[in-house]
Amino acid sequence: MRWRLLWLLCAAARWWGAGGKTLRGGFGSAAARLDPWRPVARFQFHGDHAVLCVRIKNVAAAVTKAARLHLFQAQEWQKLQNGIEDQSCTEKFSKAQLTMTVNHTEQNLTVSQIPYPETWYVFYVDKFTCEENYSESEDIQFEMVLLNPDAEGNPLDHFSAGESGLHEFFFLLVLAYFITACIYAQSLWQTLKKHGPMHTVLRVLTVALLLQAGSALANYLHFSSYSKDGIGVPFMGSLSELCDIVSQIQMLYLLLSLCMGWTIGRMKRSHGRPLQWDSTPTSTGIAVVVVVTQSFLLIWEQFEDTNHHSYHSHHGLASGLLIGLRVCLALSLAAGLYQIITVERSTLKREFYITFAKACILWFLCHPCLATIAVIFREYQREKIITMGVILCQCISMVILYRLFLSHSLYWEVSSLSSVTLPLTVSSGHKTRHHF
C-alpha cells in the first residue's frame, strides 16, 4: 500500500513537461519589464555553425515594440550580475555578445567561433523593458528552435552540448538489458517460483532492477523523440525519473534491512540458533526514518531542477543533502558490516559479508564520488559524467548482489529480516545451491 501511495505522490510531484529546445509561447512586454533578467531560453552551443531560429506571427507588433533577442555567454552574464559597478538595465543589455532584431516572420542567428561548448542565455528585450513608461501591447507569438551542428556540420542537432551522447547511451543500455533478460530471465523466474528462503530478497531486487530498466527505456523513448523535434515526450521523461526514484527507495529498503538484520541479529542470537532480526522499535524506526528522508529529498530535488535527468549535480540544497545522506548511509553500513566481519570466524561467511559490503558502498557512494570528480570538468561534461557513471555503477552493484544471493546458499544461514520490513524465514535445513 505504501508503494502505491509513493507512486501517486511522485507522479503528482513530476506531472509537468520540462521545456525542450523547441520553445513556443509569447514574448510579452509586461513580463519582460517585470523580470528583465529572466532568460527566455538556456542552451549549450558548440561548434562553428550553431543556429538560433525564431519564427513569429505578428511582425507588425514586433516592429512597433522594437523587439530584440540578446544572447549572453554564461560567464559574461555572471560577471555583469556580480559586478561592483551599478549599471542600468539598458547598459547591461548593451553588453550582450549577440543581438537579433526580431522584425521578420522567420530569422536565423548563427552562433560561431565557440572555442569550447558553453552555456548561453537568451533574453527578450523591447523598448518597454527598461523604461518606466509602459502601455499595454499585444504579445508576440513565437517559436524558437535552438540547434547545434551534427557530425557533418549541418545545424540539425537539437541536443545541447551537455546532452549529446545520452541518446546513444540509453540505446546501448536498453539493448544490454534486453540481451541480459533473454539470457537469464528464465533461470531467474524458475528460482523465484521455488519460493525458497531467499525469495523475498530476490523479488525486491528484481523489482528494483525492472524499475531501472523501465527508467532507461523511458529515457530512450524521450530522447528518440527529442532528437527529431527538440521537445520529446515530457511524460516519458517524468516517468523515467519516477521509476528511478522508486528503484532508489527499493534498494535503500533492501540494503538497510539486510544490514540492520545482521547487526541486530548478531547482538541477540543465542548459540545453535540461526541469525534472526527481532522486531524492535529502534530497528523499525531507523528504517522508516531513513527511507522517508530519502524519499522526501528525491522528490524535493525534482522540484528544484525540472530538466529530465535522474542524477543531478549538487547545485541545489536538496541535491547536497541527498549526497550527504548517501555518504552517511555508506559509512554507517560499512561500520556495521566491519564489526560483523572482524568477529566472524568462518571464512566463507566473512567473504559473503565483504562482497555485500562492496556492493553497498558502490551503490551509495557512486553518486557522491562522481559528483565530486565532475567538478574538475567543464560544465557541459558534468551531467553526462554523473548520469552515465551512476547508472553503470549501480548496474554493477546489482549484478554483484544477484551473484551473491543466487550462488551462496550460505545466505540462508547469515540473514533474517524483520516481519515489519522484509519478512524472511531462515531455515537451516535449506542447503540447495542456485546458480544464475
Salt bridges, closest charged atoms under 4 A:
GLU76 OE2 - LYS79 NZ 3.79
GLU106 OE1 - ARG55 NE 3.60
GLU143 OE2 - ARG24 NE 2.78
GLU143 OE1 - ARG55 NH1 2.54
GLU163 OE2 - LYS21 NZ 3.85
GLU241 OE1 - ARG14 NE 2.89
GLU241 OE2 - HIS308 ND1 3.64
ASP305 OD2 - HIS309 NE2 3.70
ASP305 OD2 - HIS312 ND1 3.44
GLU344 OE1 - ARG266 NH1 3.02
GLU379 OE2 - ARG42 NH2 2.93
GLU383 OE1 - HIS309 ND1 3.80
GLU413 OE2 - LYS431 NZ 2.16
